[in-house]
Amino acid sequence: MWLPPAVASLLFAIALGHSTHHVEQDFSPERLNKLQEKWGTDWGFSGVSTYAHLPHTRCLTQPETAFDIGIIGAPFDTAVSYRPGARFGPRAIRAGSARQTSFRGFNPRANLNPYTSWAKIIDCGDIPVTPFDNALALKQMSEAFVELGTRPSSEKSQASESTYLHKPKLLTLGGDHSIALPALRALKQAYGKPVAVVHFDAHLDTWHPAKYPSAWIDPDDEAPQSFFNHGSMFWLAATEGLIANGSSVHAGLRTRLSGDDTTDYDDDSQQGWIRIATDDIDEIGVKGIIKSILDRVGTETPVYLSIDIDVIDPGMAPATGTPEPGGWTTRELIRILRGIETMNVIGADIVEVSPAYDSAAETTGLAAAQVAYEIITSIVKKGLLEQAKAGENIGNTRDEL
């Protein structure tokens, strides 16, 4: 005789002598706190791979989630000119951050633990970018950054007198460097004006797209899809009015130029950039590099901080799309980033990590994760300084938010 599954389960439970009564669960704060103490901590090698073991929320589908700093992956790499693979960069950087935890996250140079300070920091997951159509991918990323740019910061940050805390900050894990264009579009929309860019890279990335071989481009096509690439996104950003005139700086340059002269530099200067070469560190030192950057952008101008991992020498960070020998050491880059911590950073990216070319030690992913940690630390420290200027203290522990 056939019985409905629910009836069969009931008879089976009775036959076994099991009670069918609902058992009340203890969800008291005391028990929940105890469970958290016992099971709420991950080691570097355990847990789901989020950046620094931060809480994960799929921010693009959960607009009610407020945050002060969001880590967002942009796994896109079909605008590269040489080695692909940066679509796996977000995954590699998250893996490289595995030894960063809230219980061992104190940064002695800043005298704070960014993961337990005032900021609500979450891993927002990745933008699901198509690998088949660059025009569609650009649209997806542009809309994603705009969407996240409309989100509120945490409730207590909203209540602060400091406007620096009113808008959440995004740290994007690339992906190739072209992802900076949709990020800059969203920032202009969110802040209502162009922003300055501090760009760490071996390359200019301000090349006119036609500097690449272009005989196949339809002359009647005013915006061919190939113009969107990882060497021209700042040129595109300048033509769209996304970058403030005379505001921005490249650091770590050591690229070859196109043609037979320095016309690339002339074009770059016309777009409002100054250039700091890798070799300049031998003449003016780390402090000189820091001074040159701060003299250019100051501490009040809204800044987008864009870091191509190829600014580091490929002997230390080999896993990148367009490696250039003779770069800065990881230590030099980190010291410079620490020295410019007073900048008004409103968004940042770390790009061009292509883990397929990394060593077994995963040195490039580790370097990128440490760079991310320094950026997060500086944003949190800037927030504390801005609160102090406003004569307030909204709390120094994340648990209070």
C-alpha positions in Angstrom: 0.0 0.0 0.0 1.4 3.4 -1.0 1.6 6.1 1.7 2.3 9.8 1.3 5.9 10.5 2.4 4.9 12.7 5.3 2.7 9.8 6.7 5.4 7.3 6.1 7.9 9.4 8.0 5.5 9.9 10.9 4.8 6.1 11.2 8.5 5.4 11.0 9.3 7.9 13.8 6.6 6.4 16.0 7.8 2.9 15.3 11.3 3.9 16.5 9.9 5.4 19.6 11.0 8.9 18.6 9.1 11.9 19.8 7.5 14.0 17.1 7.3 17.0 19.4 9.3 20.1 18.4 12.4 20.6 20.7 12.9 24.1 21.8 16.3 25.5 20.9 18.3 27.8 23.1 19.0 31.0 21.2 19.9 33.1 24.2 22.7 35.7 23.8 24.7 33.7 26.3 24.6 30.5 24.3 25.2 32.3 20.9 28.2 34.1 22.4 29.5 30.8 23.7 29.1 29.2 20.2 30.9 32.1 18.6 33.8 31.8 21.1 34.1 28.1 20.4 33.5 27.9 16.6 33.7 31.5 15.2 37.4 31.7 14.6 39.3 30.5 11.5 43.0 29.7 11.2 44.8 30.9 8.1 44.3 27.5 6.4 40.6 27.0 7.4 37.3 28.6 6.4 35.8 29.8 3.1 38.3 31.9 1.1 37.2 35.5 1.6 39.6 38.4 1.8 41.2 38.2 5.3 38.4 35.9 6.4 36.0 38.9 6.3 32.3 38.3 6.3 31.0 37.6 2.8 27.9 39.3 1.4 26.9 39.2 -2.2 26.5 43.0 -2.1 25.1 43.4 -5.6 22.1 41.4 -4.8 21.6 42.6 -1.2 21.1 46.4 -1.3 20.1 46.5 2.3 23.7 45.7 3.4 25.6 48.7 4.6 29.4 48.8 4.7 32.2 51.2 5.1 34.8 49.3 3.0 33.8 46.7 0.5 36.2 44.3 -1.2 34.9 43.5 -4.7 36.4 41.2 -7.3 36.4 42.1 -11.0 37.5 38.9 -12.7 37.9 40.3 -16.2 41.0 39.9 -18.4 39.9 40.0 -22.0 41.3 43.5 -22.6 45.0 42.5 -22.1 47.7 43.0 -24.7 50.0 40.2 -23.7 49.4 37.5 -21.0 45.9 36.7 -19.9 44.9 35.1 -16.7 44.0 38.0 -14.4 40.4 36.8 -14.2 41.8 34.5 -11.5 43.4 37.5 -9.7 40.7 38.0 -7.1 40.9 34.4 -6.1 44.7 34.5 -5.8 44.7 37.7 -3.8 42.1 36.3 -1.4 44.2 33.2 -1.0 47.2 35.4 -0.4 45.4 37.1 2.4 44.6 33.9 4.3 47.0 34.6 7.2 45.3 38.0 7.8 42.7 37.6 10.6 41.0 40.0 12.9 42.7 38.4 15.9 46.1 39.0 14.4 45.5 42.1 12.2 47.1 44.9 14.2 49.3 47.1 12.0 52.1 48.5 14.2 53.0 51.3 11.7 49.5 52.7 12.0 48.9 51.7 15.6 45.5 50.1 14.8 43.9 46.9 13.7 41.8 47.8 10.6 39.6 44.8 11.0 38.5 45.7 14.5 38.4 49.5 14.3 35.4 51.7 13.4 34.9 50.5 9.8 32.5 47.8 8.8 34.6 45.9 6.2 33.1 43.0 4.2 34.0 40.9 1.2 31.3 41.7 -1.5 32.2 38.8 -3.7 32.8 39.2 -7.5 31.1 41.0 -10.3 30.0 38.2 -12.6 31.6 39.6 -15.7 31.1 37.9 -19.1 34.3 36.6 -20.8 32.7 36.6 -24.2 31.9 40.3 -25.0 34.0 43.2 -23.9 31.3 45.8 -24.6 28.9 43.8 -22.4 31.6 43.3 -19.8 32.2 47.0 -19.6 28.5 47.7 -19.3 28.3 45.1 -16.5 31.2 46.5 -14.5 30.0 50.1 -15.0 26.6 49.3 -13.7 28.0 47.2 -10.8 30.3 50.0 -9.6 27.5 52.6 -9.9 25.1 50.3 -8.0 27.7 49.8 -5.2 28.4 53.5 -5.2 24.8 54.2 -4.1 25.0 52.0 -1.1 25.1 53.6 2.4 27.9 53.4 4.8 27.3 51.9 8.3 24.7 53.6 10.5 27.2 55.2 12.8 29.3 56.4 9.9 26.2 58.1 8.4 25.7 59.8 11.8 29.3 61.2 11.8 30.0 64.9 11.2 32.8 63.9 8.9 31.7 63.6 5.3 34.6 61.2 4.6 32.7 58.5 6.4 29.4 59.1 4.6 30.2 57.1 1.5 31.5 53.6 1.5 34.9 52.9 -0.1 35.5 50.1 -2.6 38.8 48.2 -3.0 38.6 46.3 -6.3 40.6 43.1 -6.9 41.3 42.7 -10.6 41.2 41.6 -13.2 43.2 43.5 -15.8 43.8 47.2 -15.5 40.9 48.2 -17.8 38.6 47.7 -14.8 39.7 51.2 -13.6 37.5 52.9 -16.3 34.1 51.7 -15.0 35.3 52.3 -11.4 36.1 56.0 -12.3 32.8 56.4 -14.1 31.0 55.4 -10.9 33.1 57.6 -8.7 32.3 60.7 -10.8 28.6 59.9 -10.5 28.9 59.3 -6.8 30.9 62.5 -6.0 29.6 64.7 -8.8 33.0 65.7 -10.1 36.2 64.3 -11.6 38.8 62.8 -9.3 42.6 62.6 -9.1 44.3 59.3 -9.8 47.5 58.1 -8.2 48.7 55.3 -10.5 51.4 52.8 -9.6 52.5 51.0 -12.7 55.4 50.1 -15.0 53.3 51.5 -17.9 51.6 54.8 -18.8 48.1 53.4 -19.6 47.3 56.7 -21.2 48.0 55.6 -24.8 45.6 56.6 -27.5 44.0 53.3 -28.5 45.1 53.8 -32.1 48.7 53.4 -30.9 48.0 49.7 -31.0 47.9 48.2 -34.5 44.6 49.3 -35.9 44.4 48.7 -39.7 41.4 46.5 -39.3 39.3 49.1 -37.4 36.4 50.5 -39.4 37.3 54.3 -39.9 33.6 55.1 -39.6 33.4 53.4 -36.1 33.9 56.2 -33.6 34.2 53.9 -30.6 35.4 50.5 -31.7 35.3 47.8 -29.0 39.1 47.4 -29.2 39.6 50.9 -27.9 38.7 49.5 -24.4 41.9 47.9 -23.4 44.3 47.8 -20.4 46.7 50.3 -21.9 44.2 53.0 -22.9 41.6 53.1 -20.1 43.0 56.3 -18.6 43.0 57.9 -22.0 39.3 57.0 -22.3 38.7 58.3 -18.8 40.3 61.6 -19.7 38.2 62.0 -22.8 35.1 61.2 -20.7 36.0 63.9 -18.1 36.5 61.4 -15.3 40.0 62.6 -14.2 40.5 66.1 -12.8 42.8 68.2 -14.9 46.4 68.6 -13.7 45.8 66.4 -10.7 47.2 62.9 -11.3 50.5 61.1 -11.1 52.1 57.9 -12.3 54.7 56.2 -10.1 57.1 53.4 -10.9 57.3 53.9 -14.7 59.8 52.0 -16.8 58.0 51.3 -20.0 59.1 51.4 -23.6 57.3 54.0 -25.7 55.7 53.7 -29.1 57.3 55.1 -32.3 60.7 56.8 -32.5 60.4 59.6 -29.9 58.8 60.7 -26.7 55.4 61.7 -28.1 53.7 59.3 -25.6 55.0 61.5 -22.8 53.7 64.6 -24.6 50.3 63.0 -24.9 50.4 61.9 -21.2 51.3 65.5 -20.1 48.4 66.9 -22.1 46.1 64.6 -20.2 47.2 66.2 -16.9 49.7 63.7 -15.5 53.2 63.9 -14.0 55.5 61.0 -14.1 57.8 59.4 -11.5 60.1 56.8 -13.0 61.2 53.7 -11.2 64.8 54.9 -11.3 63.9 58.1 -9.5 64.0 56.2 -6.3 67.8 55.9 -6.6 68.1 59.7 -6.8 65.5 61.0 -4.3 64.7 57.9 -2.2 61.4 56.7 -0.9 60.8 60.0 1.0 61.3 61.9 -2.2 58.8 59.7 -4.0 56.3 60.3 -1.2 56.8 64.0 -1.3 56.4 64.2 -5.1 53.0 62.4 -4.9 51.7 64.4 -2.0 52.8 67.7 -3.5 50.8 66.8 -6.5 47.5 65.5 -5.0 47.6 66.9 -1.4 45.4 65.5 1.4 42.0 66.9 0.5 41.5 66.1 -3.2 39.4 62.9 -3.8 41.9 60.3 -5.0 41.4 57.0 -6.8 44.5 54.8 -6.0 45.2 52.3 -8.8 48.0 49.8 -8.3 49.2 47.5 -11.1 51.2 44.7 -9.5 53.7 45.0 -12.3 55.1 48.1 -10.5 57.0 45.5 -8.5 60.0 43.9 -10.1 59.0 40.5 -11.7 61.7 38.8 -9.7 59.4 39.4 -6.7 56.0 39.5 -8.4 56.3 37.4 -11.6 52.6 36.6 -12.0 51.4 39.5 -14.1 50.3 40.2 -17.7 53.0 42.6 -18.9 56.1 42.1 -16.7 58.9 44.7 -17.0 62.3 44.1 -15.4 63.9 46.7 -13.1 60.9 47.5 -10.8 60.6 48.5 -7.2 60.8 45.9 -4.5 57.7 44.9 -2.6 59.1 46.7 0.5 59.7 49.9 -1.4 56.1 50.0 -2.7 54.7 49.3 0.7 56.8 52.0 2.3 55.6 54.5 -0.3 52.0 53.5 0.3 52.4 54.0 4.0 53.9 57.4 3.4 50.9 58.6 1.4 48.4 57.4 3.9 47.0 61.0 4.4 45.6 61.1 0.9 41.8 61.4 0.6 41.4 57.9 -1.0 37.8 57.3 -2.1 38.4 54.1 -4.0 41.3 51.8 -5.0 42.2 48.8 -7.1 44.9 46.1 -7.3 45.1 44.7 -10.7 47.0 42.5 -13.2 47.7 39.5 -10.9 47.7 36.5 -13.2 48.4 33.6 -10.8 49.1 31.0 -13.6 52.6 32.7 -13.9 53.3 32.7 -10.2 55.8 30.6 -8.3 54.9 27.7 -6.1 55.3 30.2 -3.2 52.5 32.3 -4.6 54.6 35.4 -4.1 52.6 37.7 -6.3 49.3 36.9 -4.6 50.9 37.4 -1.2 52.3 40.8 -2.3 49.0 42.0 -3.7 47.2 40.9 -0.4 49.7 42.8 1.6 49.2 45.9 -0.6 45.5 45.6 0.0 46.0 45.4 3.8 48.1 48.6 3.7 45.4 50.4 1.7 42.6 49.3 4.0 44.7 50.3 7.0 45.3 53.8 5.6 41.6 54.3 4.8 40.7 53.3 8.4 43.4 55.5 9.8 42.1 58.4 7.6 38.7 57.9 9.0 39.9 58.0 12.6 41.7 61.3 11.8 38.6 62.8 10.2 36.6 61.8 13.3 39.1 63.5 15.5 38.9 66.7 13.4 35.2 66.6 13.9 35.6 66.2 17.6 34.0 62.8 17.8 34.7 59.2 18.3 32.1 56.8 16.8 33.8 53.8 18.4 37.0 51.9 17.8 35.6 48.4 17.5 33.7 46.9 14.7 31.4 45.1 17.2 29.9 48.4 18.2 28.8 49.2 14.6 
